[in-house]
Amino acid sequence: MVKPAPLIPNVGLLYRVADIQHLTRHGVILQEEIQIPGQIRFSFYDPFNDRIEL
């Protein structure tokens, strides 16, 4: 996935997620992030308290 221009200064990888509901069915609590046109952005914390943004 190509990184949108507003995110280029940020470090990290981008992933495309096919089914957000799959995460929530397994108890993952999602936090909405600032939206970029054409992209759905959200984050959550892994079991080690690391923030993951998708």
C-alpha positions as protocol buffer text, in pm:
chain_id: "A"
residue {
  index: 1
  type: MET
  ca { x: 0 y: 0 z: 0 }
}
residue {
  index: 2
  type: VAL
  ca { x: 133 y: 343 z: -92 }
}
residue {
  index: 3
  type: LYS
  ca { x: 168 y: 582 z: 202 }
}
residue {
  index: 4
  type: PRO
  ca { x: -61 y: 889 z: 163 }
}
residue {
  index: 5
  type: ALA
  ca { x: 130 y: 1220 z: 138 }
}
residue {
  index: 6
  type: PRO
  ca { x: 21 y: 1349 z: 485 }
}
residue {
  index: 7
  type: LEU
  ca { x: 172 y: 1036 z: 647 }
}
residue {
  index: 8
  type: ILE
  ca { x: 509 y: 1039 z: 466 }
}
residue {
  index: 9
  type: PRO
  ca { x: 687 y: 1219 z: 755 }
}
residue {
  index: 10
  type: ASN
  ca { x: 572 y: 945 z: 998 }
}
residue {
  index: 11
  type: VAL
  ca { x: 775 y: 632 z: 1053 }
}
residue {
  index: 12
  type: GLY
  ca { x: 599 y: 296 z: 1015 }
}
residue {
  index: 13
  type: LEU
  ca { x: 433 y: 48 z: 785 }
}
residue {
  index: 14
  type: LEU
  ca { x: 88 y: 57 z: 630 }
}
residue {
  index: 15
  type: TYR
  ca { x: -141 y: -245 z: 606 }
}
residue {
  index: 16
  type: ARG
  ca { x: -476 y: -300 z: 443 }
}
residue {
  index: 17
  type: VAL
  ca { x: -726 y: -475 z: 671 }
}
residue {
  index: 18
  type: ALA
  ca { x: -1003 y: -675 z: 507 }
}
residue {
  index: 19
  type: ASP
  ca { x: -1238 y: -722 z: 803 }
}
residue {
  index: 20
  type: ILE
  ca { x: -1234 y: -479 z: 1096 }
}
residue {
  index: 21
  type: GLN
  ca { x: -1527 y: -666 z: 1255 }
}
residue {
  index: 22
  type: HIS
  ca { x: -1300 y: -970 z: 1291 }
}
residue {
  index: 23
  type: LEU
  ca { x: -1084 y: -771 z: 1532 }
}
residue {
  index: 24
  type: THR
  ca { x: -1377 y: -645 z: 1740 }
}
residue {
  index: 25
  type: ARG
  ca { x: -1531 y: -995 z: 1763 }
}
residue {
  index: 26
  type: HIS
  ca { x: -1208 y: -1103 z: 1933 }
}
residue {
  index: 27
  type: GLY
  ca { x: -1226 y: -827 z: 2194 }
}
residue {
  index: 28
  type: VAL
  ca { x: -992 y: -575 z: 2031 }
}
residue {
  index: 29
  type: ILE
  ca { x: -1094 y: -221 z: 2132 }
}
residue {
  index: 30
  type: LEU
  ca { x: -1045 y: 18 z: 1840 }
}
residue {
  index: 31
  type: GLN
  ca { x: -976 y: 391 z: 1861 }
}
residue {
  index: 32
  type: GLU
  ca { x: -1060 y: 610 z: 1562 }
}
residue {
  index: 33
  type: GLU
  ca { x: -777 y: 822 z: 1423 }
}
residue {
  index: 34
  type: ILE
  ca { x: -777 y: 1140 z: 1215 }
}
residue {
  index: 35
  type: GLN
  ca { x: -920 y: 1040 z: 878 }
}
residue {
  index: 36
  type: ILE
  ca { x: -748 y: 1079 z: 544 }
}
residue {
  index: 37
  type: PRO
  ca { x: -974 y: 1092 z: 236 }
}
residue {
  index: 38
  type: GLY
  ca { x: -1020 y: 740 z: 100 }
}
residue {
  index: 39
  type: GLN
  ca { x: -867 y: 573 z: 409 }
}
residue {
  index: 40
  type: ILE
  ca { x: -1019 y: 431 z: 727 }
}
residue {
  index: 41
  type: ARG
  ca { x: -770 y: 475 z: 1013 }
}
residue {
  index: 42
  type: PHE
  ca { x: -783 y: 330 z: 1362 }
}
residue {
  index: 43
  type: SER
  ca { x: -550 y: 210 z: 1634 }
}
residue {
  index: 44
  type: PHE
  ca { x: -546 y: -41 z: 1919 }
}
residue {
  index: 45
  type: TYR
  ca { x: -304 y: -167 z: 2184 }
}
residue {
  index: 46
  type: ASP
  ca { x: -143 y: -510 z: 2170 }
}
residue {
  index: 47
  type: PRO
  ca { x: -102 y: -730 z: 2482 }
}
residue {
  index: 48
  type: PHE
  ca { x: 235 y: -562 z: 2549 }
}
residue {
  index: 49
  type: ASN
  ca { x: 71 y: -215 z: 2551 }
}
residue {
  index: 50
  type: ASP
  ca { x: 224 y: -118 z: 2214 }
}
residue {
  index: 51
  type: ARG
  ca { x: 0 y: 108 z: 2006 }
}
residue {
  index: 52
  type: ILE
  ca { x: -78 y: -38 z: 1661 }
}
residue {
  index: 53
  type: GLU
  ca { x: -226 y: 196 z: 1402 }
}
residue {
  index: 54
  type: LEU
  ca { x: -399 y: 50 z: 1096 }
}
